[in-house]
Amino acid sequence: MQTIGQQLINGLSLGSIYALLALGYTMVYGIIKLINFAHGDIYMLGAFWGYFVINKLHFNFLFAMLSAMLFCALVGVIIEYFAYRPLRKSPRITALITAIGVSFLLENGMTYFFTANTRNFPQAIQTVTYHIGGIRISNIQLLILGTACLLMLLLELIIKRTKMGKAMRAVSVDPEAAQLVGININHTISFTFALGSAMAGAAGVLIGLYYNAIDPLMGMTPGIKAFVAAVIGGIGSVPGASLGGFLIGLLETAVQAVGLSAYKDAVVYFVLIVILLVLPAGIFGKKTKEKV
């Protein structure tokens, strides 16, 4: 039971990061039906921004995370404006290829300017480990879980209770009708990118603090797994993305616990295939009919 409890704590901590990333994927897809494969690299930029402001500007953890969220929100808006907006009426495959290109641009650009070397993330918070019933849990894990849950709750409140949140939902359902009633489509989409990118920035700082290591390619694998989490939960569903992230985190730690660490990625994709065979739209997804 102690082992199960320990792996549950580890899985929830890791799943929190995947959930924050998955929210960005699912919001952007819900608005403009685009899989933003550069999202994982925005998470990487957030980690590097946190590394810079803590090391050079001596920010504490809270200000480092908030500044990383603002920085990544700005990057997300810039990417949407220059890379995706001109292709909004192009075939989806065109925007998808562009997203992959933006991802490689960010990865290779960071590698060129900062080298591919792994950097030790500054420990802005001293690690304290608590022992509860034979289970070890650190203050960093509690911080990650608490911060992720708080951000997910704030996101839900923004979507459900604010004017911009209502605009996001309206654009998601019918962009043309939303525009006819006075909603600015461009502003709404930019806000969605900013919100999703801010979540990714927070996740980057949290994972840097958790693993104490960052590098320019760190967003590739977590980005893909977060996309898997969004698909499992139901792409376009905010609660589904959160649930999918936690499920992937728990699954990954469970596979590692039984000594199959080398196959943890394969197991994640296998579960994705199984779930989609049973629930093609994901756990919380809704079947939609498209005119052809």
C-alpha positions in Angstrom: 0.0 0.0 0.0 2.9 2.4 0.7 4.3 1.7 -2.8 0.9 2.4 -4.3 0.5 5.6 -2.3 4.0 6.8 -3.3 3.4 6.2 -7.0 0.1 7.9 -6.7 1.8 11.1 -5.4 4.5 10.9 -8.1 1.9 10.3 -10.8 -0.3 13.2 -9.7 2.8 15.6 -9.6 3.8 14.6 -13.2 0.2 14.5 -14.3 -0.3 18.1 -13.2 2.4 19.2 -15.7 0.7 17.2 -18.5 -2.7 18.6 -17.6 -1.4 22.2 -17.8 0.1 21.5 -21.3 -3.0 19.6 -22.5 -5.2 22.6 -21.7 -3.3 24.7 -24.3 -3.8 22.1 -26.9 -7.5 21.6 -26.2 -8.3 25.3 -26.1 -6.6 26.1 -29.4 -8.2 23.1 -31.1 -11.6 24.0 -29.7 -11.3 27.5 -31.2 -9.7 27.1 -34.6 -9.4 23.3 -35.0 -5.6 23.5 -35.0 -3.1 21.1 -33.3 -0.5 23.6 -32.2 2.6 21.3 -32.1 4.8 24.3 -31.1 3.0 24.3 -27.7 5.6 22.0 -26.1 8.3 24.3 -27.1 6.6 27.3 -25.5 6.7 25.2 -22.3 10.5 24.9 -22.9 10.7 28.7 -23.4 8.9 29.2 -20.0 11.5 27.0 -18.3 14.4 28.9 -19.8 12.8 32.2 -18.9 12.4 31.1 -15.3 16.1 30.0 -15.4 17.1 33.4 -16.6 15.1 35.6 -14.2 16.0 33.5 -11.1 19.7 33.4 -12.0 20.3 36.8 -13.4 17.5 39.0 -12.0 17.3 37.1 -8.7 13.5 36.7 -8.8 11.8 34.5 -6.3 9.8 31.5 -7.4 6.4 33.2 -7.5 7.6 36.2 -9.6 9.6 33.9 -11.8 6.6 31.8 -12.6 4.3 34.8 -13.2 6.8 36.5 -15.4 7.3 33.2 -17.4 3.5 33.1 -17.9 3.5 36.6 -19.2 6.4 36.0 -21.5 5.0 32.8 -22.9 1.6 34.5 -23.3 3.3 37.1 -25.5 5.2 34.5 -27.4 1.9 32.6 -28.1 0.2 35.7 -29.4 3.2 36.5 -31.7 3.2 33.0 -33.1 -0.5 33.1 -33.7 -0.3 36.5 -35.4 2.6 35.8 -37.7 2.4 32.0 -38.3 -1.2 30.9 -38.0 -3.5 33.9 -38.7 -2.4 34.2 -42.4 -3.3 30.6 -42.9 -6.6 30.6 -41.1 -8.6 30.0 -44.2 -6.1 27.5 -45.7 -6.5 23.7 -45.6 -5.9 22.3 -42.1 -2.9 20.3 -43.3 -1.2 23.6 -44.2 -1.6 25.0 -40.7 -0.5 21.7 -39.2 2.7 21.7 -41.2 3.3 25.3 -40.2 2.9 24.3 -36.5 5.5 21.6 -36.9 7.8 24.1 -38.6 7.4 26.6 -35.8 8.3 23.9 -33.3 11.5 23.1 -35.1 12.3 26.8 -35.4 12.0 27.3 -31.7 14.0 24.2 -30.8 16.8 24.8 -33.2 16.9 28.5 -32.5 17.3 27.9 -28.8 19.9 25.2 -29.5 21.8 27.7 -31.7 21.8 30.6 -29.2 22.1 28.6 -26.0 23.7 25.3 -27.1 22.1 21.9 -26.5 23.7 21.4 -23.1 21.5 20.6 -20.1 21.4 23.3 -17.5 20.7 22.9 -13.8 17.6 24.8 -12.9 18.2 27.1 -9.9 16.4 25.8 -6.8 14.5 28.9 -5.8 12.7 26.8 -3.1 14.6 24.6 -0.7 13.3 21.0 -0.9 11.7 19.7 2.3 10.5 16.0 2.4 7.6 15.0 4.6 7.0 11.4 5.7 3.4 10.5 6.1 2.4 6.9 6.8 5.6 5.7 5.1 5.0 7.8 2.0 7.5 10.5 1.0 6.2 13.7 -0.4 8.2 16.9 -0.9 7.1 20.5 -0.7 7.9 20.8 -4.4 5.4 18.1 -5.3 2.8 19.8 -3.1 3.6 23.1 -4.8 3.3 21.6 -8.3 0.0 19.9 -7.5 -1.5 22.9 -5.7 -0.4 25.4 -8.4 -1.7 23.3 -11.2 -5.1 22.8 -9.6 -5.3 26.5 -8.8 -4.5 27.5 -12.4 -7.0 24.9 -13.8 -9.7 26.3 -11.5 -8.9 29.9 -12.6 -9.0 28.8 -16.2 -12.4 27.2 -15.7 -13.7 30.5 -14.0 -12.3 32.6 -16.9 -14.1 30.4 -19.5 -17.4 30.1 -17.6 -17.7 33.5 -15.9 -16.0 36.2 -17.9 -17.0 38.1 -21.0 -14.0 36.9 -22.9 -14.7 33.3 -21.8 -18.2 33.6 -23.3 -16.7 34.9 -26.5 -14.3 31.9 -26.6 -17.2 29.5 -26.2 -19.2 31.3 -28.9 -16.3 31.2 -31.4 -15.8 27.6 -30.6 -19.4 26.7 -31.5 -19.9 29.0 -34.5 -17.3 31.6 -35.5 -19.5 33.2 -38.2 -22.4 33.6 -35.9 -20.1 34.9 -33.2 -18.8 37.5 -35.6 -22.3 38.6 -36.6 -23.2 39.4 -32.9 -20.1 41.6 -32.5 -17.4 39.3 -31.2 -13.9 40.1 -32.4 -12.6 36.8 -33.7 -9.0 37.9 -33.9 -8.9 39.2 -30.3 -10.7 36.1 -29.0 -8.2 33.7 -30.8 -5.2 35.7 -29.6 -6.5 35.6 -26.0 -6.9 31.9 -26.3 -3.3 31.5 -27.5 -2.2 33.8 -24.7 -4.1 31.8 -22.0 -2.9 28.4 -23.2 0.7 29.6 -23.6 0.7 31.1 -20.1 -0.3 27.7 -18.7 2.6 26.1 -20.6 5.0 28.8 -19.2 3.9 27.9 -15.7 4.4 24.2 -16.4 7.9 24.9 -17.7 9.0 26.6 -14.5 7.4 23.9 -12.3 9.1 21.0 -14.2 12.4 22.8 -14.0 12.1 23.1 -10.3 10.9 19.4 -10.0 13.6 17.8 -12.2 16.3 20.5 -11.7 17.3 20.2 -15.4 16.3 22.0 -18.6 17.4 21.8 -22.3 16.2 23.2 -25.6 14.6 19.9 -26.6 12.8 19.3 -23.3 9.4 20.2 -24.7 9.3 17.6 -27.5 8.2 14.5 -25.6 6.1 16.2 -22.9 4.3 18.1 -25.7 3.4 15.0 -27.5 2.2 13.3 -24.3 0.1 16.3 -23.4 -1.5 16.1 -26.9 -2.2 12.5 -26.2 -3.7 13.5 -22.8 -5.9 16.0 -24.6 -7.1 13.4 -27.1 -7.8 10.9 -24.4 -9.8 13.4 -22.4 -11.6 14.6 -25.5 -9.9 17.2 -27.6 -11.8 20.5 -27.1 -12.9 19.7 -23.6 -11.1 21.6 -20.8 -12.1 19.1 -18.0 -11.2 16.3 -20.4 -7.7 17.7 -20.9 -7.1 18.0 -17.1 -8.3 14.4 -16.5 -6.3 13.1 -19.5 -3.1 14.8 -18.1 -3.5 13.2 -14.7 -4.3 9.8 -16.2 -1.1 9.9 -18.4 1.0 10.9 -15.3 -0.4 8.1 -13.2 0.0 5.6 -16.0 3.6 6.6 -16.6 4.6 6.3 -13.0 2.8 3.0 -12.7 4.7 1.5 -15.6 8.0 2.7 -14.1 7.0 1.2 -10.7 6.8 -2.3 -12.2 10.2 -2.0 -13.8 9.2 -1.2 -17.4 10.7 2.3 -17.6 12.0 1.7 -21.1 8.5 1.1 -22.4 6.6 3.9 -20.6 6.1 5.9 -23.8 4.9 2.8 -25.7 2.4 2.0 -23.0 1.0 5.6 -23.1 0.3 5.4 -26.9 -1.1 1.8 -26.5 -3.6 3.1 -24.0 -4.5 6.0 -26.4 -5.3 3.5 -29.1 -7.4 1.3 -26.8 -9.4 4.3 -25.5 -10.0 5.7 -29.0 -11.2 2.3 -30.1 -13.8 2.3 -27.4 -14.5 6.1 -27.2 -13.4 7.6 -30.5 -14.1 11.2 -29.3 -12.3 10.7 -26.0 -13.7 10.4 -22.5 -15.5 13.8 -22.4 -15.5 14.4 -26.2 -18.7 14.8 -28.1 -19.4 13.3 -31.5 -19.9 16.0 -34.1 -21.1 15.8 -37.7 -19.3 17.7 -40.4 -20.7 18.7 -43.7 -18.7 17.5 -46.7 
